[in-house]
Amino acid sequence: MEKKKYNISVEATLEVIGGKWKTVILCHLTHGKKRTSELKRLMPNITQKMLTQQLRELEEDGVINRIVYNQVPPKVEYELSDYGKSLESILNA
């Protein structure tokens, strides 16, 4: 996959956290780890498909960490990465 080049940092930031749902997801994760079902409950208007897609994109961009617990049934939680935590001031503005 080819790395994108940006002329200004705002372009890069908007690429990472832009969109209708990403900022909402990130705001919920500023309050701590959340499971997919918890996020879905907090955002009843998002479809499961869109939530999964947005979480994957945020993980690929290094904004969130996906934590998989080795248990049955499987348990997965999401939390802000260090990079994601650095965006908190932007999210709270």
C-alpha positions as CSV (number, residue, x, y, z in Angstrom):
1,M,0.0,0.0,0.0
2,E,1.4,3.4,-1.0
3,K,1.7,6.1,1.6
4,K,-0.3,9.2,0.9
5,K,1.5,12.6,0.8
6,Y,-0.2,15.6,2.3
7,N,0.7,19.3,1.6
8,I,-0.4,20.4,5.1
9,S,-1.0,18.6,8.4
10,V,-4.7,19.5,8.4
11,E,-5.2,17.3,5.4
12,A,-3.6,14.3,7.2
13,T,-5.6,14.9,10.3
14,L,-8.9,15.2,8.4
15,E,-8.1,12.0,6.5
16,V,-7.6,10.1,9.8
17,I,-10.5,11.5,11.9
18,G,-12.8,12.8,9.2
19,G,-16.2,11.4,8.5
20,K,-19.5,11.3,10.3
21,W,-18.7,8.6,12.9
22,K,-14.9,8.5,13.5
23,T,-14.9,11.6,15.8
24,V,-17.9,10.2,17.7
25,I,-16.1,6.9,18.2
26,L,-13.0,8.6,19.4
27,C,-14.9,10.8,21.8
28,H,-16.5,7.7,23.4
29,L,-13.0,6.0,23.6
30,T,-11.6,9.0,25.5
31,H,-13.7,7.7,28.5
32,G,-11.9,4.3,28.4
33,K,-11.9,0.9,26.7
34,K,-15.1,-0.1,24.9
35,R,-16.4,-3.2,23.3
36,T,-18.1,-3.1,19.9
37,S,-21.5,-3.7,21.5
38,E,-21.0,-0.8,23.9
39,L,-20.1,1.5,21.1
40,K,-23.1,0.3,19.1
41,R,-25.4,1.1,22.1
42,L,-23.8,4.5,22.5
43,M,-24.5,5.3,18.8
44,P,-27.8,3.7,17.9
45,N,-28.0,5.3,14.5
46,I,-24.8,3.7,13.2
47,T,-25.1,0.4,11.3
48,Q,-23.0,-2.6,12.5
49,K,-21.2,-2.6,9.1
50,M,-20.3,1.1,9.3
51,L,-19.1,0.7,12.9
52,T,-16.9,-2.2,12.0
53,Q,-15.5,-0.4,9.0
54,Q,-14.7,2.8,10.9
55,L,-13.0,0.8,13.7
56,R,-10.9,-1.0,11.2
57,E,-9.8,2.3,9.5
58,L,-9.0,3.9,12.9
59,E,-6.9,0.8,13.8
60,E,-5.1,0.9,10.4
61,D,-4.3,4.5,10.9
62,G,-2.9,3.8,14.4
63,V,-5.4,5.9,16.2
64,I,-6.9,3.0,18.3
65,N,-5.7,-0.3,19.6
66,R,-7.7,-3.5,19.2
67,I,-7.3,-5.8,22.2
68,V,-8.3,-9.4,21.7
69,Y,-8.6,-11.5,24.8
70,N,-7.9,-15.2,24.6
71,Q,-11.2,-16.6,26.0
72,V,-14.4,-18.2,24.9
73,P,-16.5,-16.5,23.8
74,P,-14.0,-14.1,22.2
75,K,-13.8,-10.7,23.8
76,V,-12.5,-7.7,21.9
77,E,-12.0,-4.1,23.2
78,Y,-10.9,-0.9,21.6
79,E,-8.9,1.9,23.3
80,L,-7.1,5.0,22.1
81,S,-3.5,4.5,21.1
82,D,-0.8,7.0,22.2
83,Y,-1.4,8.7,18.9
84,G,-5.2,8.7,19.5
85,K,-4.6,10.2,23.0
86,S,-2.6,13.0,21.4
87,L,-5.8,13.9,19.4
88,E,-7.9,14.4,22.6
89,S,-7.3,18.1,22.7
90,I,-8.6,18.4,19.1
91,L,-11.7,16.3,20.0
92,N,-12.4,18.3,23.1
93,A,-12.1,21.7,21.4
